[in-house]
C-alpha cells in the first residue's frame, strides 16, 4: 500500500518502484497486471490512494497515472522540480515507450 496505494496485490504480476532516498519528492511506480482488463481499475486505484505526503519533510503536489495493455504507470512529483521532471514529461516518456497508445488518468 505504501508504494502502490493498492489494498490488494493479487492483480499484480510485476512491479518496479523508483523513489529518492532523500531530498526530492517523487515516486515512479510501474506495474504489470496479470490481466490487461484490470489495468484501468488498478491505475485508478493507484491514482486515488497513493499518499502524496508519505515522506517526512516533502510532498508531491502533482500526480498522474496511465496504462497501456497490461502496464500501468503512476508518477508523482513536487512541482518545484519541474525544470528536471514533471508529470507531463513522464507521461510523454511512457507514451513513447508503449508506442503512444496510453490512456491517461489525472
Residue frames as qw, qx, qy, qz and C-alpha x, y, z in Angstrom:
[[0.000, 0.886, 0.464, 0.000, 0.00, 0.00, 0.00],
 [0.350, -0.735, 0.074, 0.576, 2.82, 2.43, 0.84],
 [0.265, -0.294, 0.561, 0.727, 4.30, 2.30, -2.67],
 [0.049, 0.221, 0.792, 0.567, 1.28, 1.49, -4.81],
 [0.400, -0.013, 0.144, -0.905, -1.83, 2.68, -3.00],
 [0.650, -0.048, -0.632, -0.419, -3.32, -0.73, -3.70],
 [0.657, -0.417, 0.387, -0.495, -5.14, -2.53, -0.91],
 [0.897, -0.011, 0.439, -0.046, -4.59, -5.90, -2.58],
 [0.007, -0.638, 0.623, 0.452, -1.70, -7.05, -4.77],
 [0.678, 0.108, 0.727, -0.016, -3.43, -10.07, -6.29],
 [0.632, 0.739, 0.220, -0.084, -3.83, -8.38, -9.69],
 [0.057, 0.887, -0.431, -0.153, -0.11, -7.56, -9.90],
 [0.961, 0.208, -0.077, 0.167, 2.33, -9.75, -11.84],
 [0.672, 0.058, -0.119, 0.728, 5.40, -7.48, -11.54],
 [0.137, -0.975, -0.176, 0.000, 6.27, -4.10, -10.08],
 [0.614, 0.164, -0.119, 0.763, 9.14, -1.63, -10.27],
 [0.260, -0.927, -0.264, 0.062, 9.45, 1.39, -8.00],
 [0.537, 0.276, -0.129, 0.787, 11.79, 4.37, -8.05],
 [0.318, -0.920, -0.197, -0.117, 11.91, 6.86, -5.20],
 [0.302, 0.688, -0.427, 0.503, 14.71, 9.06, -3.84],
 [0.598, -0.208, -0.629, 0.451, 16.44, 8.30, -0.59],
 [0.228, -0.695, -0.376, 0.569, 16.02, 11.94, 0.43],
 [0.199, -0.333, 0.190, 0.902, 15.69, 15.48, -0.83],
 [0.288, 0.040, -0.474, -0.831, 13.20, 15.18, -3.67],
 [0.557, 0.197, 0.618, -0.518, 9.53, 14.30, -3.55],
 [0.573, 0.344, -0.473, -0.574, 8.93, 11.93, -6.42],
 [0.592, -0.080, 0.789, -0.146, 7.68, 8.43, -6.93],
 [0.529, 0.352, -0.544, -0.549, 7.57, 6.38, -10.11],
 [0.580, -0.053, 0.779, -0.233, 5.68, 3.09, -9.98],
 [0.513, 0.307, -0.578, -0.556, 5.37, 0.79, -12.99],
 [0.601, -0.054, 0.717, -0.350, 3.12, -2.23, -12.62],
 [0.360, 0.105, -0.783, -0.497, 2.42, -5.16, -14.90],
 [0.670, -0.078, 0.382, -0.631, -1.01, -6.58, -14.14],
 [0.452, -0.027, 0.891, 0.041, -1.98, -10.22, -14.56],
 [0.356, 0.562, 0.723, 0.188, -4.85, -9.32, -16.86],
 [0.182, 0.140, 0.220, 0.948, -4.94, -6.24, -19.15],
 [0.286, -0.636, -0.568, -0.437, -8.67, -5.92, -18.38],
 [0.551, -0.685, -0.376, 0.292, -7.68, -4.83, -14.84],
 [0.512, 0.126, -0.020, 0.849, -5.22, -2.10, -15.91],
 [0.107, -0.609, -0.198, -0.761, -7.73, 0.78, -15.84],
 [0.664, -0.676, -0.253, -0.195, -9.03, -0.12, -12.38],
 [0.781, -0.279, -0.154, 0.537, -5.51, -0.61, -10.99],
 [0.349, 0.324, 0.056, 0.877, -4.37, 2.74, -12.45],
 [0.317, -0.679, -0.219, -0.625, -7.40, 4.50, -10.94],
 [0.770, -0.587, -0.244, 0.064, -6.90, 2.90, -7.53],
 [0.674, -0.069, -0.100, 0.728, -3.24, 3.91, -7.53],
 [0.123, 0.478, 0.141, 0.858, -4.14, 7.47, -8.57],
 [0.490, -0.681, -0.255, -0.481, -6.82, 7.76, -5.90],
 [0.816, -0.559, -0.144, -0.023, -4.92, 6.18, -2.99],
 [0.720, 0.137, -0.249, 0.633, -1.17, 6.82, -3.10],
 [0.389, -0.837, -0.228, 0.309, -0.24, 9.15, -0.25],
 [0.476, 0.741, -0.015, 0.473, 1.38, 12.27, -1.71],
 [0.207, -0.816, 0.342, -0.417, 2.65, 13.22, 1.76],
 [0.960, -0.200, -0.195, 0.029, 4.21, 9.89, 2.69],
 [0.637, 0.261, -0.328, 0.647, 7.62, 11.43, 3.30],
 [0.443, -0.570, -0.443, 0.532, 8.55, 13.31, 6.46],
 [0.219, -0.542, -0.013, 0.811, 9.78, 16.65, 5.06],
 [0.126, 0.245, -0.484, -0.831, 8.47, 16.85, 1.48],
 [0.578, 0.390, 0.645, -0.313, 5.35, 16.14, -0.53],
 [0.214, 0.133, 0.692, 0.677, 4.40, 15.60, -4.15],
 [0.286, 0.470, 0.342, -0.761, 1.82, 18.10, -5.34],
 [0.594, 0.425, -0.329, -0.599, 1.28, 16.77, -8.87],
 [0.497, -0.116, 0.859, -0.018, 0.42, 13.25, -9.95],
 [0.639, 0.358, -0.332, -0.595, -0.68, 11.23, -12.94],
 [0.596, -0.089, 0.798, -0.014, -1.40, 7.64, -13.91],
 [0.572, 0.470, -0.381, -0.554, -1.62, 5.97, -17.30],
 [0.681, -0.103, 0.724, -0.028, -1.99, 2.49, -18.69],
 [0.546, 0.500, -0.474, -0.476, -1.45, 0.62, -21.91],
 [0.693, 0.115, -0.706, -0.090, -2.21, -3.06, -22.35],
 [0.794, -0.444, -0.407, 0.085, -1.15, -4.76, -19.13],
 [0.536, 0.020, -0.278, 0.797, 1.21, -2.00, -17.94],
 [0.229, -0.918, -0.310, -0.097, 0.30, 0.78, -15.52],
 [0.488, 0.217, -0.232, 0.813, 2.50, 3.79, -14.75],
 [0.323, -0.893, -0.313, 0.004, 1.99, 6.12, -11.79],
 [0.533, 0.207, -0.168, 0.803, 4.14, 9.19, -11.21],
 [0.260, -0.928, -0.262, -0.043, 4.04, 11.97, -8.65],
 [0.585, 0.134, -0.131, 0.789, 6.45, 14.82, -8.02],
 [0.166, -0.752, -0.280, 0.574, 6.69, 18.18, -6.33],
 [0.467, 0.837, 0.242, 0.154, 6.22, 20.98, -8.89],
 [0.246, -0.893, 0.294, 0.235, 9.39, 22.66, -7.59],
 [0.523, -0.321, 0.688, 0.386, 11.31, 20.09, -9.65],
 [0.662, 0.648, 0.324, -0.193, 9.51, 20.88, -12.93],
 [0.265, 0.829, -0.434, -0.231, 12.76, 22.01, -14.53],
 [0.162, -0.410, 0.896, 0.055, 14.05, 18.46, -14.04],
 [0.098, -0.186, -0.954, -0.214, 10.93, 16.30, -14.39],
 [0.450, 0.033, 0.185, -0.873, 7.18, 16.75, -14.46],
 [0.626, 0.220, 0.699, -0.267, 4.09, 14.61, -14.75],
 [0.630, 0.697, -0.017, -0.341, 3.80, 15.76, -18.37],
 [0.249, 0.663, -0.692, -0.143, 7.34, 14.70, -19.24],
 [0.325, -0.181, 0.916, -0.152, 6.82, 11.31, -17.59],
 [0.686, 0.442, 0.453, -0.358, 3.55, 10.81, -19.48],
 [0.520, 0.736, -0.322, -0.289, 5.34, 11.62, -22.73],
 [0.010, 0.510, -0.860, -0.010, 8.08, 9.11, -21.90],
 [0.518, 0.069, 0.808, -0.272, 5.54, 6.41, -21.00],
 [0.682, 0.596, 0.209, -0.369, 3.54, 7.02, -24.17],
 [0.372, 0.705, -0.566, -0.212, 6.72, 6.81, -26.24],
 [0.197, -0.349, 0.910, -0.105, 7.68, 3.56, -24.51],
 [0.503, 0.255, 0.794, -0.228, 4.31, 1.96, -25.26],
 [0.286, 0.244, 0.693, 0.615, 4.00, 3.31, -28.78],
 [0.124, -0.091, -0.093, -0.984, 1.79, 6.31, -28.00],
 [0.550, -0.349, -0.577, -0.493, -1.31, 4.30, -27.10],
 [0.286, -0.134, -0.747, 0.585, -1.75, 5.06, -23.41],
 [0.322, -0.746, -0.462, -0.355, -4.91, 6.02, -21.55],
 [0.235, 0.285, -0.420, 0.829, -4.30, 8.78, -19.02],
 [0.466, -0.702, -0.539, 0.002, -5.91, 9.15, -15.61],
 [0.414, -0.828, -0.155, 0.346, -5.48, 12.51, -13.95]]
